[in-house]
Amino acid sequence: MKRRRIESYVTPDEYRQIVASARKAGLSVSKFIRRVCLAQETRSIVDHEAVLVLAKTNADMGRLGGLFKMALSEGKGRSDELRATLRGIEATKNELERNFNAVVDCFVNRSSRK
């Protein structure tokens, strides 16, 4: 298969935007432009990294909650302070889980529109 070269003129600002978008997608500029022009998917690696961070943080919150529950059951520390802290951890974990699900839903909806 013989490849053909396509040239296009862009302003310096447009060039910077294209390069930045290609980097966010984890693609070369050439591959990024080809995918955009052919209406192919160009997912951002930043989006994927954000989901991984949310998932890791959610897991960390679960482990921390487990450690607090263990401290409560073993009678370490003042139980009223530990219970208040545990309630805060559980509330934060629930909020994080809702945010994580919203991000995942966004990806699913974005994919189904294509």
N, C-alpha and C positions, 0 to 999 in steps of 0.2 A: 504494500500500500504506500503510495507516494504521498508525502505530507506537503501541504501548501502553507505558505506564510501569509498572514493578513496583517496589514499595518493600519494603525489608527493614530490620530493626533489627539492629545489630551493636554489640558493645562497642567502646570506643576501641582496645583492643588488636587486636581482630579487624579493625577498620577499617585500622589501620596495616599489618597483615599483608597485607590485600587490596591496598592501595595499593602496598606494596613488591613484591608478586608481579606486579602489573600492570606496574610499571616494569621489572622484570627481563624480562618478556615483550615489552616495547616496545609495550604496548597502553594505551589509555585504560582507566580503571576499568570503564566501562560495557561496552566491547568484551570486556575480560577476563572479567567476570562472565558475560556472555552466552555466551562460548565455554566456560567451565567448566561452566555449567549445562546446556549442550547437548552436553556431552562432545566438544567439538571441540578440536583441537590448540592448545596454548599453549606453544610452544617459548620457552625463555629466550634472550634475546639475549646473556646472559652466557655461556651454553654455546657459542654461535657465536663469540663473541669469544675464548674459550679455545682453540677449535680453530684459529682464525686465528693466534693467538699461537704455538701449538705448530707450526703449519706454517711460519711465518716463522722461528722459532728453528731448526727442522730445516734449512731452506734455508741459514740463516746458518752453521750448523755444517758443512754440506757445502762451502760456499765457503771457510770457514776451513781445512778439511782440504785442499782443493785448493791453497790458498796455501802451506800447509806442505809439501805434496808438491813444489810448484814450488821452494820454497827448498831442499829436500833435493837435488833434481836439479841445481840450479845451484851447490851446494856452499856455500851461505851458512850460517854459524853452525856450532856443534858438532853433528855428525850424531847422536851418541848422545842429546843433550838434545832435539834436534828429533824424533827417532824416538820417544822416550818421550812427548813432548807429543802427537805425532800419534796414538799408540796411545790416549792419554787422550781425545783429541777423537773418535776413531772409536768408542770404548766409549760415550762420552756420547751421540754421535749415534745409535748403535744403541739405547740405552736410550730416548732421546727418540722414536725411530721406533716402538718397541714401545708407549710410552705414547700416542702419537698414534693408532696403530691401535686401541688399547683404547678410546679416547674415541670414535672413529668407529664401532667395533663397538657401543658402548653406544647411540649415536644410532640405528643401524640396527635393533638389537634393540628399542629403545623404539618406533620407528615401526612395526615389524612386529607389535607387540602390539596396536596400535590398530585 
